[in-house]
Amino acid sequence: MSFRDTYLAAADAFADLVVRLPADGWHAPGLGKWTRRDLVGHVVSSALRQVPEVLGNPAGHQEILSPEGYWAFARSVSADRYAAAVAASHDDARRTGEGLGDDPADLVWHVIGEAAAALATAGDLDLVETPAGGMQVADWIPTRTFELAVHGLDLADSAQMPFQLPGDVLADSAAIAARVAVALGEGPLLLRALTGRGTLPPAFTVV
């Protein structure tokens, strides 16, 4: 799949999961302090609604050169800046979650349509301004696929529901996670663990 098709496949899989969520479970725990409604709100904001906004905001120069560079950037900022970004993300997730209304699935499909329309008119090499800096569209969109995949799994786990991501979505997202580990200097640790030659420490994460 192209990066565009992979993104849209991840979005469709996420929307299908939202459709299947129990109607009485929206205030159940979703991820950390988030309810399922908060978690869906975060995904709608960061992985779907943000796409037309970013694609419509050209950048003057390229600062981030790859999808893994985007995630590695978050680990390079000061502790105060990182904490502020996390707090803002939490607030945004709750506000967006509250705005999902009584039919969250309908809104999810709507914003997917808007994201798809914006993506259809963007060039692969167009430079756009992302929260981490200027990036090419072909490098930034896979970070949104990653968000959809990871948080889709979070949501499915919280509701103990089956969730089948397309193979290309899983492969691309797992590859990004591996490349982030390498960028952070943790490649040997991850490679040993994936080949049965070591184990990952508790709570190991690349994001």
Rosetta blueprint (number, residue, H / E / L):
1 M L
2 S L
3 F H
4 R H
5 D H
6 T H
7 Y H
8 L H
9 A H
10 A H
11 A H
12 D H
13 A H
14 F H
15 A H
16 D H
17 L H
18 V H
19 V H
20 R H
21 L L
22 P L
23 A L
24 D L
25 G L
26 W L
27 H L
28 A L
29 P E
30 G E
31 L E
32 G L
33 K L
34 W E
35 T E
36 R H
37 R H
38 D H
39 L H
40 V H
41 G H
42 H H
43 V H
44 V H
45 S H
46 S H
47 A H
48 L H
49 R H
50 Q H
51 V H
52 P H
53 E H
54 V H
55 L H
56 G L
57 N L
58 P E
59 A L
60 G L
61 H L
62 Q L
63 E L
64 I L
65 L L
66 S L
67 P H
68 E H
69 G H
70 Y H
71 W H
72 A H
73 F H
74 A H
75 R H
76 S H
77 V L
78 S L
79 A H
80 D H
81 R H
82 Y H
83 A H
84 A H
85 A H
86 V H
87 A H
88 A H
89 S H
90 H H
91 D H
92 D H
93 A H
94 R H
95 R H
96 T H
97 G H
98 E H
99 G L
100 L L
101 G L
102 D L
103 D L
104 P H
105 A H
106 D H
107 L H
108 V H
109 W H
110 H H
111 V H
112 I H
113 G H
114 E H
115 A H
116 A H
117 A H
118 A H
119 L H
120 A H
121 T L
122 A L
123 G L
124 D L
125 L L
126 D L
127 L E
128 V E
129 E E
130 T E
131 P L
132 A L
133 G E
134 G E
135 M E
136 Q E
137 V H
138 A H
139 D H
140 W H
141 I H
142 P H
143 T H
144 R H
145 T H
146 F H
147 E H
148 L H
149 A H
150 V H
151 H H
152 G H
153 L H
154 D H
155 L H
156 A H
157 D H
158 S H
159 A H
160 Q L
161 M L
162 P L
163 F L
164 Q L
165 L L
166 P L
167 G H
168 D H
169 V H
170 L H
171 A H
172 D H
173 S H
174 A H
175 A H
176 I H
177 A H
178 A H
179 R H
180 V H
181 A H
182 V H
183 A H
184 L L
185 G L
186 E L
187 G H
188 P H
189 L H
190 L H
191 L H
192 R H
193 A H
194 L H
195 T L
196 G L
197 R L
198 G L
199 T L
200 L L
201 P L
202 P L
203 A L
204 F L
205 T L
206 V L
207 V L
